Amino acid sequence: MTLKMHVPLFPLPKVVLLPGQVLPLYVFEPRYRELLARVQASGEPFGIVRIVQSREASPLPFHERVARVGTLAHLLRAEWHEDGTSSILVTGGERFRVQAFDLTHAYLSAEVAPWPLEPDPLGPPAEEACARRLLSDLLRLRPDDADAIREAAPENPLLLASFAAALLPLSAEQREEVLTAPTLLGRLETLLGFMPGEARELN
């Protein structure tokens, strides 16, 4: 049985949050100030989903222009400003699928179901080997930053995938493809497929 939860949503254009990534946000719209107040009072996470189509590009209602997959965002820090706006820092948690939107608040919210990665038949050895190759390609791609990348790169393949996605020149659509890969090995292989040719040609 899949456990569902109700979360407020923070839709963003061209942003896909991956597990373990840290994202700074500037909160200025009244509806998202209300969302932030709810999150701070309850301690609950909120969902980051990508705006797929802008208002100018589509006449559809707002909730029909956002992705139906996203990532839970956990609040790390919030700084309130005198004008009522806030600067916040969040970290990505578990990914989810939207089951149904809730339009009863000023901000969008939804009933969501956690979407854990499926186990891969090849298991951890294949994931670790793929993660090592991904890191190696990153070092080839950015030789001037090699020392900093080695120092900052997580050992955990899941977190390394998110780390690599932040460094690669990916479109929002490509980042969403990374997020929606069914397995961790699939996520790592998707990132390898997006590696620019100058890094892959050296393999």
C-alpha positions, 0 to 999 in steps of 0.5 A: 500500500502506497502512503499518500501525503498532502503537501503545499507545492512551490512550482518553479520554471526551469527548476528540478530539485534532486535528492540531496541538492541544496536550493536557495529560494527568494520568497516574495509572492503573498501566496508563497509567504503563506506557504512558508508560514505553514511550513515553518509552523508545522515542520512539514516539507513542501513540494518543488515541481517544474512549471512545464508551460508558461501562462503566455504559452498556454491557456490551461489553468495553472495546475495543468501547466505543472509537472506531475512529478516532483521532489519534497523540499525540507527547509534548512534555513529561513531569513525574513526581510523587513519588506516581508520577503524571505530568503530560504534554503532547502534540501531535496528529499524523496521524489513523488508523483502528484495524485490530485491537486488541491485548489482550496488555498492561495497556493497550489497544493496536492495529494502526493505519493512517494515514488522510491527508486526501484531496486536494480537487478544488477545491484550495488556493484553496478551502481558503484561502477557507474558512479565511478565512471560518472565522476571520472567523466566529470573530472575530464569535463572540468579539469580546472575544477578537478581538485574541488570536485574530488573533495566535494563529490559524495561517495553515495551513488544516489547523492553523486548522481544529484551532485553530477546533475548540478554540474552538468549543463542540463536543460530542465527537461533533461533534469526531469528525465534524470529525476524520473529514471526508475532505478538508481542505475538508470539515473546514473546511466541517464547522466552518462548519456547527457555527458558532453562529447568532449568527456565521453570521447576520452572513455 
